[in-house]
Amino acid sequence: MGEFVRSLRATWPRLLLRFTLVFVVSSVAWWILAPYYATTLAALGHALRPLLEAAPATVYSVEGAKVWTVRFIAEPGAARASGFKAELWRGYANYNLSLFAALILSTPGWSWRQRIKFLAVGLALLSLAEFAFFLVTVEYTQLRPLPGRFGVFVPPGFSQPRQIVVTWTYYFFQIMGRGLFPLLLYYAVLGIAWRPPTKQEPEQGELTAARHHAVE
């Protein structure tokens, strides 16, 4: 890590310029790709709907880079089920992938092979974290009290302990998703890539010379 700090001190103006350029380019790329990412999340949500949704006839939809769900829940005292719309994912508010890409591609002292390897692994892990957040949001939006025609009511499957656990998990992802996930992952990459070199075993010739000098 000391080698990284020394390299950073020597090259920080160029590093800052490179980081800014890469972040801008990757953010534009994310702006283009976010709707496709949202479509993928909605498709996975459709596939897992029997496991995720307590309300029957739940519908997932994509609007731009946002994933929405409409759940039809029978309100107590009502003759028929009412539809309730909830946002599950907002792509344009998420720049974790862009931030991590900018950090990896602007770090000095790495080969392109290292950069590509770290970038691929990091983006895969961040994508898994994003999908986990999507699943938690699905559960979180099912446990919130809903406004109905006869007052506020709780959806089916509601329990207070379950709501507490899911709510804490939801806000954990909310906080960590505001740039902390990629920063922690980047720090872990630095810890792996900038390990101090291991001590080399002395060569056989050096051992022989040392023994000869000791005998003399």
N, C-alpha and C positions, 0 to 999 in steps of 0.2 A: 504493500500500500504506500510505503514511503516513495517508491519509484514513481507511482502514479501522481502523488502530490507534487514532486519535483517537476515532473513533466507538465502538470497543470499550471504551475507557477510560470514556467518558461513560455507556454503557448496559449495562455488564457484569452488574449484578444482574438486570435485566429479561431480558438475553440468556440468562443461566444458567437462569432460571426457564422461559423459553420452550423452551430446548434440552431441559431435563428433561421437560417436558410432551410435547413432540413425540417425544422418544425413547421414552417410555413408550407413547404411542399407537401409534407405528409398530412398536414391538416386539410389541405385542398383535396388530396387523394381520399382522405377519410370522408370529407363532405360528399364526394362522389360515390363512395362505396357504402356509406352508412345505410341507405335504403335497402341495398342487397343484404346487408347484415341483419337488418330488421326483418326482412322477408324470411331469412334463414331461421331466426328465432321464432317467428310466428309459425313456420312449418314444423319446427320441433315441438312447439306448444300444442299444435294440432295433433301431432303423433302421440304426445304424452297426456292429452286431455283426459282420458279415462282415469289416469292415476293422479292428476293434479286438481281436477275440478270437482267440487261437490254438487254444483248446480247443473242440471241437465240442459242440453241444447246451448251450451256455451259457445260463443263465436269469437274467433280471433281475426283481427284485421290489421292492415298496415296502411298508415297515412304518412307519406313521405318517409321519414326515418323514425317514426314512432310506431310502437306496437300497442294496440288497444284490445280490450276484451269486452264483450257484452254478455252479461249473465242474466238469465231469466229466473228470478227468485219469487216464490209465492209469499207475499206479505201476509202475516196473520190478520184475518178479517177481510181480506180481499178475495174477490171471486176468481181472479186469474193472476198468473205470474206477471211481474213487471220487469222490464229490462233495465239493467244498471251498467253504465259504461265506466271503465277504469283504464288508466294508462299503465302499461306494464314496462315499457322501455322507451327511452328518448335518446336517439343516436347523436343528434347534433350537440347535446350537452356533455358528451363523453369524448375526451381527448387523451385517454390513457394510452392507447396504442400509438398515437402520434408522439406523445411525450417520450415514451420508451424508445421508439425508433430514433428520435432526434438525439437522445442521450447516447445510445449505442453507436450510431453512425458518426457522432462528433467527438467521441473519446479518442485521445491521441495514443499512439503506441501499439495499436492492434492491427493485425493483418486483416485483409478483407475476408479471409476464410473464418477468422475468429468472429468478426462482426456479423457475418451471415449466420453462423451457428448460434451465437447468443441471441440475435434478433429473432430467429425462427423459434427457438425454445421459449423466449420471453413472450412473444406474441401468442404462442399456443397457450401458455399458462394464463396470460391475461384474458384470452378468449374464454377459457374455462371458468375463470373467476366471473366474467361477465354473464356467462350462461347460468352460473350458480346464483348470481344476483337476480337474474330474470326469474328463476324458479322461486326464490324467496319472495320476490314481489308478487308473483301469482298467489302465493299463500297469504301474504300480508293483505292484499286487497280483498281476499275472501273473508277475512276476520274482522274487518272494520264495520262498526254499526252503520246502517243505511237509513237515509231519510225516506219515509214512505207516506202514503196518504193518511195513515192513521197514527203518525208519529214515528219516532226512530225505533228500528227493530234490528235484531242481530240475525245474520245469515245462518243457514244450517251448518252444523258442525262446529259452532262457536263454543269455545271454553276459555276462561280467563287465563289459566296457566299457559295454554297453547298460544294465546294472543301475546302474552308477555314475552315468551321465548322468541316467537317469530318477529315481534316488533323490535326487540334488541338486535336480532340478527339482521333485520332489514336496515336499521340505522348504522350498524357496523359497516355494511357494504356501502351505504350512502357516504359515510365519512371517508372510508378507505378508498372509495372510487374517485375521490376528488384529487387525484394525483399521488396519493400515498402508496397505492399498490405498485405502480411502476417505479417509484423511487426506492422502495424496499427491495424490489426485484433487481433493480440496477445496482444497488449496494451489494446484494448477494453476488451478482456477476463480477463486480470489482474484487470481492473477496476471493473468488475463484481464480480470476485471470491474473491478479497481481500478487500471487503467493510468493514468498521469498524463495529464492533458489535453494535447492537442497545441496548440502555439502557433498562435493565430489570425492569419491574414494581415491586415495593416492595411487598413482600408476605403479606398476611393478618395478620399473627402473628407479623411481623415487624411493621405494622401500629398500631396494638393494643399496642405493647410495647412502641412505640414512643408516642402515646397519653397518656399512663399511666405515662411515664416519664415527659411529659409536665405538667400533673396535679400536680405531686409532686413538 
